[in-house]
């Protein structure tokens, strides 16, 4: 599997910090599920998403 990098916005970092501080397991699972989707990308779109 290829290495990947992801950049987090300030808002995303604050959201992660809030999840950790609150020890909110349900919100952590939701966030990680969304992150996995973000990391998977969309196969077949080498140059990004299709234009409408």
N, C-alpha and C positions, 0 to 999 in steps of 0.2 A: 504494500500500500504506500502511496506517495505521501511525503510529509505535507502537512497543511498548516497554514497560519491563519489566525483570525484576529481581527482588530475589534476591540470593544469600545463603544462610545462611553462618554462619561456617565450617561444615564444608565447604560447597561452595567457598568461597574458599580454604581450606586445600588442597582437592583440586586446584584449578586451579594454585595455587602449586607443589604437588608435581609436577604434570605438567610445568610449565615448568622447574623446577629440574632434574628428571631428563631433560628433553628426550625424553620418552616419546611418540613419534609415534603409536603404536598406541592408547595410552590417550587421547590427545588426540582422535583420530578418534572413539573410542567416546563420549567425553564430549560432543563437538560433535553427534553424531548424536542423543543423548538430549536435548540442549538444543534442537535443531531440533524434535523432537517436542513438547517443552514449549512452544515458541513458537507452534507451529501451533494448539494448542488442539484443541477438538472442535467442528466446525461443527454448528449446529443445537441447541446447548445454551447459549442466551444467559445463562441463570442458573446455569450450572455443570453438573456431571455429573448424570445421572439418579440418582434415589435407587432403591435396590434393592427 
